[in-house]
Amino acid sequence: MVDRNSICKACEGTGLLADDENWQYSCTVCGGDGHLTLGESPEPAKPFAIDDNNRTLE
């Protein structure tokens, strides 16, 4: 059974986010695994780069 308290609220456990143009990318909150463990920070380890359209660059 899935522990609903550990599911990432940003991506709803899928590990993917989508922008307004429906481009999908890895969730920046959980790191793409869909789960946050107790004590894990939702903040990224380092700032990520964005383009002029405010999309993340990988």
C-alpha positions as CSV (number, residue, x, y, z in Angstrom):
1,M,0.0,0.0,0.0
2,V,1.2,3.5,-0.9
3,D,1.9,5.9,2.0
4,R,0.0,9.0,0.9
5,N,2.0,11.2,3.3
6,S,5.2,10.5,1.4
7,I,3.8,11.3,-2.1
8,C,5.2,14.5,-3.6
9,K,2.4,17.1,-3.6
10,A,3.9,19.0,-6.6
11,C,3.8,16.1,-9.1
12,E,1.2,13.9,-7.3
13,G,3.6,11.0,-7.3
14,T,4.3,10.8,-11.0
15,G,7.8,12.4,-11.0
16,L,6.9,14.7,-13.8
17,L,5.7,18.2,-14.1
18,A,4.4,20.0,-17.2
19,D,4.5,23.7,-18.1
20,D,1.6,25.6,-19.8
21,E,2.7,24.4,-23.2
22,N,2.5,20.8,-21.9
23,W,6.3,20.2,-22.1
24,Q,7.0,17.6,-19.5
25,Y,10.1,17.6,-17.3
26,S,11.4,15.9,-14.2
27,C,9.9,17.2,-10.9
28,T,12.2,19.6,-9.3
29,V,10.7,19.1,-5.8
30,C,11.1,15.4,-5.4
31,G,13.9,14.9,-8.0
32,G,11.7,12.8,-10.3
33,D,11.0,9.8,-8.0
34,G,7.5,11.0,-6.9
35,H,8.2,10.6,-3.2
36,L,9.5,12.8,-0.4
37,T,10.9,10.9,2.7
38,L,10.6,12.3,6.2
39,G,13.3,15.0,6.6
40,E,14.0,15.3,2.9
41,S,14.1,19.0,1.8
42,P,11.8,20.0,-1.0
43,E,14.3,22.7,-2.0
44,P,16.8,21.9,-4.8
45,A,20.4,21.4,-3.8
46,K,21.4,24.2,-6.1
47,P,19.6,26.8,-8.2
48,F,18.6,25.6,-11.6
49,A,19.0,27.5,-14.9
50,I,16.0,28.9,-16.8
51,D,15.6,30.2,-20.3
52,D,13.8,33.5,-21.4
53,N,10.5,31.7,-21.3
54,N,11.1,30.6,-17.6
55,R,11.6,27.0,-18.6
56,T,14.2,24.9,-16.8
57,L,17.3,24.0,-18.7
58,E,18.7,20.5,-18.3
